[in-house]
Structures are given as structure tokens and as C-alpha cells.
Amino acid sequence: MTTEQKRAVQSTARQLSIVACAGSGKTSTIINRVAHVINHGIAKPSEITVITFTVKAADELRIRLQDVVSNTRHLADLYCGTIHAFCHHVPIPLKSPPKSAGNEHPIPEEVATP
């Protein structure tokens, strides 16, 4: 691992965004970070969310995590999926239509009515 990857894995920050070019080790860094957090008791799997852009990346992360997490019993409680699937499952209650700042297009009547 590079120095930057080690810093990401061992970071005490609650939230991390790993941004790098293709083939630079993002997946390995994320896997080692999640394993570090779980194996050191910093967080439970149910408290961890890993968001990717592709289903293929999410599947690979899930498979590879099983190899490095010491106790995989609760690993199924960890959310690992695409940003699209995550947003699909997050409930967003709309009690009233959003207020316009004055420069947006008006909300069509059928959308604004609950």
C-alpha cells in the first residue's frame, strides 16, 4: 500500500471519500479500511455504508471483504451497493412541495399535489 492508502485505511474520520484513477487501488483501499474499522471494533458492520457506482464493484467488494474481516458473522448487515440502489431505499417524505427560490421552473400541478 502507498502512504496515502495507509492514511485512508487508518484514518479516524467517520466518513471518507476515496477518489483516484482506474487501477490505482481504490477497491483494495476500501476493503482494507472496512476490515480495519470492523476488526478493531471501531464500528459494527451495520454502521458501515460502502457506496459504489457499479454493481460489479459492489459485488467484488462484498466477496473480497469476506476474506479480510476476522468475524464475518454480521458482515451481511453492512450496506455495500450502488448509489442508485442506496437512494432507492432511502425514504424521503415530502410533506409539501419544495419552495421555489424564484428562478426555477414551477412544479407541475400533478407533481405538487400529494
C-alpha positions as CSV (number, residue, x, y, z in Angstrom):
1,M,0.0,0.0,0.0
2,T,1.1,3.5,-0.7
3,T,1.4,6.1,2.1
4,E,-1.9,7.7,1.0
5,Q,-3.7,4.4,1.0
6,K,-2.4,3.6,4.5
7,R,-3.6,7.0,5.7
8,A,-7.1,6.3,4.3
9,V,-7.2,2.8,5.9
10,Q,-6.1,4.1,9.4
11,S,-7.9,7.4,9.3
12,T,-10.1,8.2,12.4
13,A,-12.5,10.2,10.2
14,R,-16.1,8.8,10.3
15,Q,-16.6,9.5,6.6
16,L,-14.1,9.0,3.8
17,S,-14.4,9.6,0.0
18,I,-11.8,7.6,-1.9
19,V,-11.2,9.2,-5.3
20,A,-8.5,8.0,-7.6
21,C,-7.9,6.9,-11.2
22,A,-8.6,3.4,-12.6
23,G,-6.2,0.8,-11.4
24,S,-4.8,2.8,-8.5
25,G,-6.0,0.5,-5.7
26,K,-9.3,2.1,-4.7
27,T,-11.0,-1.2,-4.1
28,S,-8.2,-2.6,-2.1
29,T,-8.0,0.6,0.0
30,I,-11.8,0.5,0.7
31,I,-11.6,-3.2,1.6
32,N,-8.7,-2.7,4.0
33,R,-10.4,0.4,5.5
34,V,-13.7,-1.5,6.2
35,A,-11.7,-4.5,7.6
36,H,-9.7,-2.2,9.8
37,V,-12.8,-0.5,11.2
38,I,-14.6,-3.8,11.9
39,N,-11.6,-5.8,13.1
40,H,-10.6,-3.0,15.6
41,G,-14.1,-2.6,16.9
42,I,-14.3,1.0,15.7
43,A,-17.7,0.3,14.1
44,K,-20.1,-2.6,13.6
45,P,-20.9,-3.8,10.1
46,S,-24.5,-2.4,10.5
47,E,-23.0,1.1,11.0
48,I,-21.0,1.0,7.7
49,T,-22.1,2.1,4.2
50,V,-20.0,1.5,1.2
51,I,-21.3,3.1,-2.0
52,T,-20.0,2.4,-5.5
53,F,-21.1,3.3,-9.0
54,T,-21.4,-0.1,-10.4
55,V,-23.0,-3.4,-9.4
56,K,-19.8,-5.2,-10.4
57,A,-17.7,-3.1,-8.0
58,A,-20.2,-3.7,-5.2
59,D,-20.2,-7.5,-5.7
60,E,-16.4,-7.6,-5.8
61,L,-16.2,-5.6,-2.6
62,R,-18.6,-7.9,-0.8
63,I,-16.7,-11.0,-1.9
64,R,-13.3,-9.6,-1.0
65,L,-14.4,-8.3,2.4
66,Q,-15.2,-11.9,3.4
67,D,-11.5,-12.7,3.0
68,V,-10.2,-10.0,5.3
69,V,-12.8,-9.4,8.0
70,S,-12.0,-11.5,11.0
71,N,-15.6,-12.2,12.0
72,T,-17.9,-12.4,9.0
73,R,-21.0,-13.3,11.1
74,H,-22.6,-9.9,10.8
75,L,-21.0,-8.8,7.5
76,A,-24.4,-9.2,5.8
77,D,-25.5,-6.2,8.0
78,L,-23.0,-3.9,6.1
79,Y,-24.6,-2.0,3.2
80,C,-22.5,-2.3,0.1
81,G,-24.1,-1.3,-3.2
82,T,-24.6,1.3,-5.8
83,I,-25.5,4.9,-5.2
84,H,-28.7,4.3,-7.2
85,A,-29.8,1.3,-5.0
86,F,-29.0,3.3,-1.9
87,C,-31.1,6.2,-2.9
88,H,-33.9,3.9,-3.9
89,H,-34.1,2.6,-0.4
90,V,-33.8,5.9,1.5
91,P,-37.3,7.2,2.3
92,I,-37.7,10.9,1.6
93,P,-41.0,12.2,3.0
94,L,-42.4,15.2,1.1
95,K,-44.9,17.0,3.3
96,S,-45.2,19.8,0.9
97,P,-43.7,20.8,-2.5
98,P,-40.2,22.4,-2.3
99,K,-40.3,26.2,-2.2
100,S,-39.1,27.9,-5.3
101,A,-36.3,30.4,-5.0
102,G,-37.9,32.4,-7.7
103,N,-35.7,31.4,-10.6
104,E,-36.6,27.7,-11.0
105,H,-39.4,26.3,-13.2
106,P,-42.7,25.9,-11.4
107,I,-43.6,22.4,-10.2
108,P,-46.3,20.9,-12.4
109,E,-49.7,20.6,-10.7
110,E,-49.8,16.8,-10.7
111,V,-46.4,16.5,-9.1
112,A,-47.1,19.2,-6.4
113,T,-50.4,17.5,-5.2
114,P,-49.8,14.8,-2.6
